[in-house]
Amino acid sequence: MIIQSHILTKALDAALSTGADFADIFVEDTYSSNLTVLNSKPDQAIVGQLYGAGIRLFFGHEIVYVTTNDLSEHGLVKAALNAAQSRGQGAAKKSMPLMQVPFDSIHTFGEKPWEMDRDRKFRWLNSLDQHARDRNSAVTQVEAGINEKFQRVQIANSRGVMAYDERAYSRVRLETFVESMGMKESSADNVGHMGTSELYDTVDLEKFAHENVDRAMLLTKAAYAPAGEMPVVIDNSFGGVIFHEACGHGLETTSVAKGASVFCGKLGEKIANECVTAIDDGTLENGWGSLNMDDEGNKTKRTTLIENGVLKSYIVDEMGSQQTGYEKTGSGRRQSYKYAPASRMRNTFIAAGKDSFEDMIRDVDYGLYAKKMGGGSVNPGTGDYNFQVQEGYIVRNGRVEEAVKGACLIGRGIDTLGKITRVSNDLKLATGMCGSVSGSIPAAVGQPQILVSSLMVGGRAK
């Protein structure tokens, strides 16, 4: 899929024909596959292809966006003219000559998803299913799946930028259900990376399945968590979902430019404890949220959001830069050509600190250890959040003791940042899908273990 430059130029000129200040074209050809095994049998094999283009125009701070599946010269020019005539009444402009912008990829891919034998993938999933069943006879149901996506994109804009990129994503998911002594519980997890068939050689299927089953079995024996304000140690890896949701979205210019974020106007101010440094990095090799370039044709980069507690940068896309004057961070992202891009996170995490996990636990007389976080909800404007704890333990007299279930963490992002008093040296990232105005995109979350000195815990125990 390559659209010739003279066709893209004609479409861009058509987009500028009624006085638009800026225009760009995003062309996409994406293969996707979703395979599922349910109760040891193949359940789904859904394969699809997405092919089309999105054309975006800026009239000041107003955006016009149209899409088309007709990628011929006639189809692109017609779509661009429709967009231009829907809003503009000014003098025509011309786009700058298109020049190919090279991006040296740091990512390596194996077999393409369509090149790998599908039966082999189902055998791999059946092995995962069997490892789960072998772990404990209490397992009643297993669902395992593989999601794969291979995306080719071409981007051109009226400033003369033309760029091409390929992205690949692979992720395996597992959910196990157990029943023991009349108690029914379940546990779900996933692992993935930016890449293709090499995922099948890197995942320890037995360990992945056993940990999932053990977590579900633990819940059948756990008592309900207590409620109240207490110190909370949040584990690494997916524990970073709280920063992502309660703070990260508030740092995107999607919110900041509208004045709809508690972080507006706070650049250079201390917003967190000095032990907190937070990064949004699009350059991690084969990182789940990494990119060579963003969906606006800008080179991705590593952005320090918070440094030693001080707010250093927002997450800025093209329109966000025009609205706020802040420098672009290579963060314009979208689910597909059906969405206009917006400022979005990539691999977002709290950086490693100097403390040890053991020292954190020893600091707690009575509190909660949130070993694995689950889902939740957040108000992006205020940062108020509520997140489930999928696996938790009581910490008593500096020791991790009995498991508890039904806990949730309730707080406000900017307040929680100020209450992080310790950050461990054990940084880990996890894969996730992030939803916002430009659709659902791969985004990694992460952190080392952190100690929050005081946090409201919701629970059912007295």
C-alpha positions as semicolon CSV with decimal commas, in nm:
position;residue;x (nm);y (nm);z (nm)
1;M;0,000;0,000;0,000
2;I;0,172;0,312;-0,125
3;I;-0,021;0,611;-0,260
4;Q;0,187;0,801;-0,514
5;S;0,301;1,146;-0,403
6;H;0,136;1,333;-0,694
7;I;-0,204;1,188;-0,591
8;L;-0,152;1,289;-0,228
9;T;-0,049;1,640;-0,342
10;K;-0,369;1,680;-0,547
11;A;-0,577;1,570;-0,250
12;L;-0,396;1,808;-0,015
13;D;-0,442;2,099;-0,256
14;A;-0,813;2,014;-0,275
15;A;-0,828;2,018;0,104
16;L;-0,670;2,366;0,107
17;S;-0,892;2,500;-0,172
18;T;-1,121;2,698;0,061
19;G;-0,856;2,846;0,289
20;A;-0,776;2,576;0,545
21;D;-0,459;2,650;0,746
22;F;-0,337;2,290;0,747
23;A;-0,431;1,953;0,599
24;D;-0,309;1,598;0,639
25;I;-0,396;1,254;0,504
26;F;-0,366;0,927;0,698
27;V;-0,378;0,611;0,484
28;E;-0,410;0,273;0,652
29;D;-0,401;-0,096;0,554
30;T;-0,442;-0,319;0,863
31;Y;-0,470;-0,697;0,901
32;S;-0,620;-0,824;1,228
33;S;-0,678;-1,168;1,374
34;N;-0,855;-1,288;1,688
35;L;-0,831;-1,658;1,779
36;T;-1,002;-1,803;2,087
37;V;-1,004;-2,142;2,260
38;L;-1,289;-2,209;2,503
39;N;-1,292;-2,523;2,719
40;S;-1,015;-2,691;2,518
41;K;-1,182;-2,636;2,181
42;P;-1,133;-2,372;1,910
43;D;-1,413;-2,119;1,959
44;Q;-1,342;-1,822;1,730
45;A;-1,123;-1,741;1,433
46;I;-1,203;-1,386;1,324
47;V;-0,979;-1,232;1,058
48;G;-1,031;-0,894;0,896
49;Q;-0,873;-0,614;0,697
50;L;-0,922;-0,241;0,740
51;Y;-0,840;-0,021;0,441
52;G;-0,907;0,350;0,402
53;A;-0,795;0,706;0,458
54;G;-0,878;0,995;0,688
55;I;-0,838;1,356;0,572
56;R;-0,811;1,630;0,835
57;L;-0,832;2,008;0,792
58;F;-0,758;2,286;1,041
59;F;-0,949;2,613;1,020
60;G;-0,790;2,797;1,309
61;H;-0,866;2,574;1,608
62;E;-1,160;2,404;1,436
63;I;-1,111;2,056;1,287
64;V;-1,293;1,905;0,990
65;Y;-1,238;1,531;0,944
66;V;-1,365;1,298;0,671
67;T;-1,293;0,935;0,582
68;T;-1,309;0,732;0,264
69;N;-1,249;0,375;0,145
70;D;-1,188;0,493;-0,211
71;L;-0,812;0,545;-0,231
72;S;-0,806;0,626;-0,600
73;E;-0,705;0,975;-0,709
74;H;-1,069;1,058;-0,775
75;G;-1,182;0,923;-0,437
76;L;-0,921;1,108;-0,231
77;V;-0,967;1,439;-0,412
78;K;-1,347;1,414;-0,383
79;A;-1,328;1,347;-0,008
80;A;-1,084;1,635;0,040
81;L;-1,309;1,876;-0,153
82;N;-1,612;1,770;0,051
83;A;-1,419;1,846;0,370
84;A;-1,298;2,182;0,240
85;Q;-1,638;2,294;0,117
86;S;-1,812;2,196;0,441
87;R;-1,642;2,478;0,626
88;G;-1,415;2,706;0,429
89;Q;-1,494;3,012;0,218
90;G;-1,146;3,163;0,194
91;A;-0,878;3,185;-0,071
92;A;-0,719;2,867;-0,198
93;K;-0,374;2,767;-0,076
94;K;-0,115;2,518;-0,201
95;S;0,060;2,246;-0,010
96;M;0,439;2,234;0,006
97;P;0,622;1,975;-0,212
98;L;0,614;1,635;-0,042
99;M;0,947;1,499;0,084
100;Q;0,981;1,147;0,223
101;V;1,080;1,153;0,592
102;P;1,282;0,841;0,681
103;F;1,239;0,671;1,017
104;D;1,496;0,415;1,130
105;S;1,293;0,148;1,305
106;I;1,424;0,011;1,635
107;H;1,167;-0,268;1,627
108;T;1,217;-0,618;1,485
109;F;0,934;-0,842;1,363
110;G;0,921;-1,214;1,292
111;E;0,663;-1,390;1,076
112;K;0,366;-1,179;0,973
113;P;0,038;-1,295;1,132
114;W;-0,091;-1,438;0,803
115;E;0,237;-1,623;0,741
116;M;0,216;-1,835;1,057
117;D;0,013;-2,156;1,045
118;R;-0,320;-2,106;1,226
119;D;-0,325;-2,464;1,356
120;R;0,004;-2,396;1,532
121;K;-0,154;-2,097;1,708
122;F;-0,448;-2,308;1,822
123;R;-0,209;-2,577;1,951
124;W;-0,028;-2,305;2,146
125;L;-0,355;-2,189;2,301
126;N;-0,455;-2,548;2,380
127;S;-0,125;-2,588;2,567
128;L;-0,211;-2,281;2,773
129;D;-0,554;-2,427;2,844
130;Q;-0,403;-2,759;2,951
131;H;-0,144;-2,599;3,181
132;A;-0,428;-2,421;3,360
133;R;-0,630;-2,741;3,403
134;D;-0,327;-2,938;3,517
135;R;-0,257;-2,683;3,788
136;N;-0,572;-2,753;3,990
137;S;-0,872;-2,982;3,957
138;A;-1,092;-2,693;4,078
139;V;-1,064;-2,527;3,736
140;T;-1,408;-2,533;3,571
141;Q;-1,355;-2,322;3,260
142;V;-1,066;-2,173;3,064
143;E;-1,074;-1,913;2,788
144;A;-0,751;-1,833;2,604
145;G;-0,701;-1,609;2,304
146;I;-0,452;-1,440;2,074
147;N;-0,503;-1,094;1,924
148;E;-0,275;-0,993;1,636
149;K;-0,261;-0,675;1,432
150;F;-0,029;-0,568;1,152
151;Q;-0,072;-0,207;1,041
152;R;0,078;-0,022;0,745
153;V;0,031;0,356;0,743
154;Q;0,124;0,639;0,510
155;I;0,096;1,002;0,619
156;A;0,124;1,322;0,415
157;N;0,057;1,682;0,515
158;S;0,046;2,028;0,363
159;R;0,382;2,122;0,520
160;G;0,553;1,876;0,283
161;V;0,588;1,578;0,520
162;M;0,538;1,230;0,377
163;A;0,614;0,923;0,587
164;Y;0,549;0,550;0,594
165;D;0,552;0,304;0,883
166;E;0,469;-0,054;0,978
167;R;0,346;-0,159;1,324
168;A;0,278;-0,508;1,460
169;Y;0,106;-0,606;1,785
170;S;0,055;-0,947;1,945
171;R;-0,115;-1,020;2,275
172;V;-0,227;-1,339;2,450
173;R;-0,502;-1,332;2,709
174;L;-0,618;-1,593;2,961
175;E;-0,915;-1,615;3,194
176;T;-0,967;-1,908;3,430
177;F;-1,272;-1,995;3,641
178;V;-1,254;-2,211;3,953
179;E;-1,493;-2,355;4,210
180;S;-1,381;-2,473;4,554
181;M;-1,593;-2,550;4,860
182;G;-1,893;-2,377;4,704
183;M;-1,699;-2,061;4,617
184;K;-1,669;-1,952;4,252
185;E;-1,396;-1,711;4,144
186;S;-1,207;-1,612;3,829
187;S;-0,882;-1,448;3,728
188;A;-0,779;-1,282;3,402
189;D;-0,446;-1,162;3,267
190;N;-0,268;-1,084;2,941
191;V;0,082;-1,036;2,805
192;G;0,196;-0,888;2,476
193;H;0,442;-0,673;2,285
194;M;0,496;-0,475;1,968
195;G;0,593;-0,762;1,744
196;T;0,471;-1,080;1,578
197;S;0,553;-1,451;1,607
198;E;0,844;-1,403;1,847
199;L;0,584;-1,369;2,124
200;Y;0,530;-1,746;2,108
201;D;0,892;-1,808;2,203
202;T;0,903;-1,562;2,493
203;V;0,593;-1,644;2,698
204;D;0,638;-1,911;2,966
205;L;0,300;-2,078;2,916
206;E;0,317;-2,293;3,226
207;K;0,409;-2,006;3,457
208;F;0,152;-1,774;3,302
209;A;-0,128;-2,031;3,343
210;H;-0,028;-2,139;3,693
211;E;-0,015;-1,783;3,825
212;N;-0,360;-1,720;3,684
213;V;-0,511;-2,030;3,844
214;D;-0,338;-1,968;4,177
215;R;-0,479;-1,614;4,190
216;A;-0,832;-1,743;4,132
217;M;-0,789;-2,014;4,398
218;L;-0,657;-1,759;4,645
219;L;-0,981;-1,562;4,612
220;T;-1,191;-1,866;4,710
221;K;-1,024;-1,863;5,052
222;A;-0,974;-1,491;5,107
223;A;-1,180;-1,287;5,352
224;Y;-1,331;-0,954;5,248
225;A;-1,106;-0,648;5,275
226;P;-1,155;-0,389;5,548
227;A;-1,263;-0,033;5,466
228;G;-1,094;0,286;5,576
229;E;-0,800;0,518;5,517
230;M;-0,465;0,346;5,545
231;P;-0,117;0,314;5,391
232;V;-0,121;0,118;5,064
233;V;0,169;-0,050;4,884
234;I;0,083;-0,083;4,514
235;D;0,279;-0,343;4,320
236;N;0,475;-0,280;4,001
237;S;0,369;-0,359;3,642
238;F;-0,009;-0,309;3,599
239;G;-0,017;-0,114;3,924
240;G;0,077;0,179;3,700
241;V;-0,281;0,186;3,568
242;I;-0,369;0,433;3,845
243;F;-0,110;0,686;3,724
244;H;-0,216;0,627;3,363
245;E;-0,585;0,685;3,426
246;A;-0,592;0,932;3,715
247;C;-0,294;1,146;3,608
248;G;-0,183;1,062;3,254
249;H;-0,508;1,157;3,081
250;G;-0,505;1,487;3,266
251;L;-0,164;1,563;3,114
252;E;-0,283;1,519;2,754
253;T;-0,352;1,843;2,568
254;T;-0,684;1,684;2,471
255;S;-0,786;1,789;2,825
256;V;-0,535;2,067;2,897
257;A;-0,624;2,281;2,593
258;K;-0,989;2,286;2,704
259;G;-0,900;2,384;3,060
260;A;-1,058;2,053;3,166
261;S;-0,765;1,922;3,372
262;V;-0,644;1,980;3,727
263;F;-0,292;2,006;3,580
264;C;-0,367;2,315;3,367
265;G;-0,119;2,596;3,421
266;K;0,105;2,395;3,652
267;L;0,417;2,354;3,434
268;G;0,723;2,408;3,653
269;E;0,525;2,355;3,972
270;K;0,567;2,077;4,225
271;I;0,268;1,844;4,187
272;A;0,407;1,525;4,343
273;N;0,643;1,403;4,610
274;E;1,005;1,457;4,503
275;C;1,059;1,078;4,483
276;V;0,826;1,069;4,180
277;T;0,954;1,093;3,823
278;A;0,712;0,996;3,546
279;I;0,791;0,921;3,181
280;D;0,591;0,882;2,860
281;D;0,822;0,702;2,618
282;G;0,748;0,605;2,259
283;T;1,102;0,480;2,190
284;L;1,122;0,154;2,389
285;E;1,238;-0,129;2,163
286;N;0,935;-0,345;2,074
287;G;0,745;-0,171;2,353
288;W;0,370;-0,227;2,350
289;G;0,300;0,146;2,317
290;S;0,605;0,234;2,106
291;L;0,606;0,393;1,760
292;N;0,865;0,501;1,506
293;M;0,644;0,796;1,429
294;D;0,307;0,903;1,561
295;D;-0,012;0,907;1,356
296;E;0,059;1,265;1,247
297;G;0,399;1,180;1,093
298;N;0,607;1,320;1,381
299;K;0,904;1,128;1,518
300;T;0,827;0,977;1,854
301;K;1,038;1,057;2,158
302;R;1,091;1,005;2,528
303;T;0,908;1,271;2,730
304;T;0,969;1,343;3,098
305;L;0,631;1,442;3,237
306;I;0,726;1,480;3,604
307;E;1,082;1,511;3,733
308;N;1,146;1,483;4,107
309;G;0,788;1,590;4,170
310;V;0,792;1,890;3,930
311;L;0,565;1,899;3,624
312;K;0,792;1,928;3,321
313;S;0,577;1,855;3,015
314;Y;0,234;1,776;2,883
315;I;0,151;1,513;2,620
316;V;0,111;1,721;2,303
317;D;-0,027;1,652;1,955
318;E;-0,048;1,881;1,649
319;M;-0,371;2,060;1,738
320;G;-0,278;2,065;2,106
321;S;0,045;2,242;2,015
322;Q;-0,143;2,504;1,814
323;Q;-0,395;2,559;2,093
324;T;-0,144;2,583;2,379
325;G;0,189;2,676;2,221
326;Y;0,363;2,374;2,378
327;E;0,612;2,172;2,174
328;K;0,479;1,855;2,010
329;T;0,589;1,532;2,181
330;G;0,515;1,284;1,898
331;S;0,197;1,174;2,075
332;G;-0,077;1,211;1,811
333;R;-0,244;0,870;1,804
334;R;-0,562;0,703;1,679
335;Q;-0,722;0,360;1,665
336;S;-0,760;0,369;1,287
337;Y;-0,826;0,600;0,993
338;K;-1,187;0,623;1,117
339;Y;-1,069;0,851;1,400
340;A;-0,899;1,188;1,394
341;P;-0,576;1,177;1,603
342;A;-0,550;1,323;1,952
343;S;-0,281;1,352;2,219
344;R;-0,244;1,006;2,372
345;M;-0,005;0,820;2,600
346;R;0,242;0,556;2,471
347;N;0,452;0,367;2,732
348;T;0,370;0,565;3,045
349;F;0,529;0,482;3,379
350;I;0,669;0,605;3,708
351;A;1,047;0,568;3,686
352;A;1,250;0,344;3,916
353;G;1,345;0,487;4,254
354;K;1,596;0,387;4,520
355;D;1,390;0,201;4,780
356;S;1,338;-0,171;4,819
357;F;1,002;-0,342;4,833
358;E;1,098;-0,503;5,165
359;D;1,170;-0,162;5,323
360;M;0,832;-0,034;5,209
361;I;0,650;-0,322;5,372
362;R;0,850;-0,279;5,693
363;D;0,733;0,085;5,706
364;V;0,366;-0,018;5,732
365;D;0,213;-0,101;6,071
366;Y;-0,128;-0,176;5,925
367;G;-0,233;-0,132;5,564
368;L;-0,299;-0,296;5,230
369;Y;-0,065;-0,451;4,973
370;A;-0,234;-0,425;4,631
371;K;-0,043;-0,691;4,441
372;K;-0,256;-0,689;4,126
373;M;-0,486;-0,412;4,012
374;G;-0,807;-0,464;3,818
375;G;-1,037;-0,231;3,629
376;G;-1,190;0,093;3,747
377;S;-1,322;0,434;3,653
378;V;-1,185;0,788;3,656
379;N;-1,310;1,142;3,596
380;P;-1,043;1,289;3,361
381;G;-1,127;1,645;3,456
382;T;-1,078;1,602;3,830
383;G;-0,863;1,287;3,846
384;D;-1,106;1,125;4,092
385;Y;-1,068;0,747;4,057
386;N;-1,198;0,416;4,185
387;F;-0,999;0,101;4,103
388;Q;-1,054;-0,262;4,197
389;V;-0,778;-0,465;4,360
390;Q;-0,776;-0,809;4,197
391;E;-0,526;-0,954;4,446
392;G;-0,459;-0,793;4,783
393;Y;-0,309;-0,869;5,124
394;I;-0,319;-0,717;5,468
395;V;0,013;-0,574;5,587
396;R;0,048;-0,600;5,964
397;N;0,350;-0,500;6,172
398;G;0,572;-0,475;5,863
399;R;0,477;-0,817;5,722
400;V;0,254;-0,930;5,433
401;E;-0,011;-1,156;5,586
402;E;-0,358;-1,283;5,489
403;A;-0,513;-1,239;5,145
404;V;-0,826;-1,025;5,111
405;K;-1,074;-0,971;4,827
406;G;-1,327;-0,707;4,728
407;A;-1,093;-0,413;4,794
408;C;-1,095;-0,097;4,586
409;L;-0,875;0,213;4,596
410;I;-1,050;0,549;4,598
411;G;-0,869;0,879;4,552
412;R;-0,779;1,179;4,342
413;G;-0,479;1,161;4,113
414;I;-0,309;1,487;4,208
415;D;-0,358;1,412;4,581
416;T;-0,221;1,060;4,546
417;L;0,093;1,192;4,371
418;G;0,174;1,396;4,681
419;K;0,129;1,097;4,912
420;I;0,374;0,864;4,735
421;T;0,656;0,848;4,990
422;R;0,862;0,556;4,857
423;V;0,938;0,426;4,507
424;S;1,118;0,094;4,462
425;N;1,399;0,010;4,219
426;D;1,199;-0,272;4,050
427;L;1,031;-0,117;3,743
428;K;0,803;-0,336;3,531
429;L;0,559;-0,254;3,250
430;A;0,234;-0,419;3,145
431;T;0,019;-0,413;2,832
432;G;-0,317;-0,241;2,815
433;M;-0,568;-0,091;2,576
434;C;-0,645;0,277;2,631
435;G;-0,974;0,432;2,522
436;S;-1,029;0,802;2,454
437;V;-1,162;1,039;2,190
438;S;-0,946;0,885;1,915
439;G;-1,046;0,526;1,988
440;S;-0,877;0,232;2,159
441;I;-0,498;0,208;2,121
442;P;-0,214;-0,009;2,262
443;A;-0,063;0,168;2,563
444;A;0,176;0,027;2,821
445;V;0,143;0,116;3,188
446;G;0,395;0,056;3,463
447;Q;0,579;0,153;3,775
448;P;0,802;0,012;4,046
449;Q;0,629;-0,074;4,374
450;I;0,515;0,246;4,544
451;L;0,407;0,331;4,898
452;V;0,113;0,570;4,930
453;S;0,113;0,700;5,286
454;S;-0,266;0,733;5,310
455;L;-0,535;0,616;5,071
456;M;-0,904;0,537;5,106
457;V;-0,969;0,163;5,076
458;G;-1,320;0,043;5,004
459;G;-1,412;-0,294;5,147
460;R;-1,689;-0,500;5,301
461;A;-1,534;-0,617;5,627
462;K;-1,610;-0,432;5,950
